[in-house]
Amino acid sequence: MRDRDPDYEASAEYEYECLNCGTTVHAGSHPGGCDDCGTTMRNRRMPCE
């Protein structure tokens, strides 16, 4: 079985999650740090591996 990258559409909004406090936001580009705790956010569609 071959791994494949998730589909990416530049104009779409994605859900980003803070791995420290769990805050989630929807944004069209990477939001940077969490507004609540300052930790870097990650796109929830990307695997945590």
C-alpha positions as CSV (number, residue, x, y, z in Angstrom):
1,M,0.0,0.0,0.0
2,R,1.3,3.4,-0.9
3,D,1.0,6.5,1.3
4,R,-0.3,9.7,-0.3
5,D,-0.4,13.2,0.7
6,P,-3.8,14.8,1.6
7,D,-5.3,16.9,-1.2
8,Y,-4.5,20.6,-0.9
9,E,-6.6,23.5,-2.3
10,A,-5.0,26.9,-1.8
11,S,-8.3,28.8,-1.9
12,A,-10.0,26.6,0.7
13,E,-10.2,27.2,4.4
14,Y,-8.8,24.5,6.7
15,E,-9.2,23.8,10.4
16,Y,-6.1,24.4,12.5
17,E,-5.6,23.0,16.0
18,C,-3.4,24.0,18.9
19,L,-1.8,20.8,20.2
20,N,-1.2,22.4,23.6
21,C,-4.6,23.7,24.6
22,G,-6.9,22.3,21.9
23,T,-8.1,25.6,20.4
24,T,-9.3,25.3,16.8
25,V,-9.7,27.9,14.1
26,H,-10.7,28.0,10.4
27,A,-8.3,29.9,8.2
28,G,-7.3,30.2,4.5
29,S,-3.6,30.2,5.5
30,H,-1.5,29.0,8.4
31,P,-2.6,31.2,11.4
32,G,0.8,31.0,13.1
33,G,0.5,30.8,16.9
34,C,-2.5,30.1,19.1
35,D,-4.3,33.2,20.3
36,D,-4.9,31.5,23.7
37,C,-1.4,30.1,24.6
38,G,1.0,31.1,21.8
39,T,1.8,27.5,20.7
40,T,2.2,26.8,16.9
41,M,-1.0,25.6,15.3
42,R,-1.2,22.6,12.9
43,N,-3.5,21.7,10.1
44,R,-5.9,19.0,11.4
45,R,-5.8,17.3,7.9
46,M,-2.1,16.5,8.3
47,P,-1.1,13.3,10.1
48,C,0.7,13.7,13.5
49,E,3.4,11.2,12.5
